[in-house]
């Protein structure tokens, strides 16, 4: 009986492994924060528009991720992955799962760091998700990327380049310097967190070289959010420089109609709920992921510089062109 039990267990494990690996074909894409909003919309568009793809839909909540994966209605082309960008253990476990699914020769074509938070969070929380969360995910999954032409997309915000533009010349030069490393960036992050934790205001941030311009007083949440995205863009630039065979870039989706804008007062109706989309001027999630789609699959014709990465991308106002610039300015401005 014991022998039969062990044989049954061995067969079960072998079957599970075979199912996991046999489902992976074509170009594999992993998207974080993908159980809703832009992340889910991106997974949906990838599967609908690129027939040769397989999606790893990563979500912090395993049940919600599984539900979202099922909702994509693409049997054999989607794996739900539990992944909390703020946890070393969770990210490492997710990478191990993806590695097993890909098999010895398999690689990721694309990695999209999409998970994010926005209004009403402390700088500590913003950094945990939007800065160190990005670094944690990208660093862990880099070994799984296709070594020639794999694509990494960091979903950022126009506030990132804006805050880098407001930063002192010394800080801006340090973040964009060819020798800037994650240690360089993390040290500046810690300086900002130290100011935040003692209740420092906009002037205190300006004194250490990270002014928020008019946002420092008028919209401090935008200042701190922009700082978190600015540091993530600087890390993206570092990765692009140290992995020149990969195409590593950031992009700004613009204002997108998701629950992230629901906490922002200007987009709330009298009942406290988010206004209808037509009253906000926001894009649909499907429209908001256009830049990411082009960065994952496009070439020169779609506005993607395939010769090198390290750029900040955004769609033109009319949504027709993909524009890019260095990380200290918005494309087209």
QUIPEMO-V79418 format. One record per backbone hydrogen bond with DSSP energy under -0.5 kcal/mol. CO is the residue of the C=O (numbers start at 1). NH is the residue of the N-H. If there is no record, write none. Layout:
co: (CO	CO)
nh: (NH	NH)
This chain:
co: (1	2	3	4	5	6	7	8	9	10	11	12	13	14	15	16	17	18	19	21	23	26	27	28	28	29	30	31	33	36	36	37	38	39	40	41	42	43	44	45	46	50	52	54	55	55	56	56	57	58	59	60	61	62	63	64	65	66	67	68	69	70	74	77	79	81	81	83	84	86	87	88	89	90	91	92	93	94	95	96	97	98	99	103	107	108	109	110	111	111	112	112	113	118	122	123	124	125	126	127	127	127	131	132	133	134	135	136	137	138	141	142	144	146	147	150	151	152	153	153	154	154	156	157	157	158	159	160	161	162	163	168	169	170	171	172	173	177	181	182	183	184	185	186	187	188	189	190	191	192	193	194	195	195	196	201	202	203	204	205	205	206	209	212	213	214	214	215	219	219	220	221	222	223	224	225	226	227	228	229	230	231	232	233	234	235	236	237	238	239	243	245	246	247	247	248	249	250	251	251	252	254	255	256	258	259	260	260	261	263	264	265	267	269	273	276	277	277	277	283	284	285	287	289	290	291	292	293	294	299	299	300	303	304	311	311	312	313	314	316	321	321	323	325	326	330)
nh: (5	6	7	8	9	10	11	12	13	14	15	16	17	18	19	20	21	22	23	24	25	28	54	109	110	56	112	58	39	39	40	41	42	43	44	45	46	47	48	49	50	53	27	29	57	79	31	58	81	34	83	62	65	66	67	68	69	70	71	72	72	73	77	55	57	59	83	85	87	88	91	92	93	94	95	96	97	98	99	100	101	102	103	106	28	146	151	30	113	153	32	114	155	121	126	127	128	129	130	131	132	133	135	136	137	138	139	140	141	142	144	145	108	150	149	247	111	249	113	155	156	251	253	160	161	162	163	164	165	166	167	172	173	174	175	176	177	180	185	186	187	188	189	190	191	192	193	194	195	196	197	198	198	200	199	205	206	207	208	208	210	209	168	215	216	217	218	219	222	223	224	225	226	227	228	229	230	231	232	233	234	235	236	237	238	239	240	241	242	243	246	149	248	152	249	310	154	313	156	253	315	256	283	258	261	262	119	263	264	265	267	268	275	272	269	279	280	281	282	257	288	289	290	293	294	295	296	297	298	302	304	303	305	306	250	313	325	252	323	319	316	323	314	312	329	333)
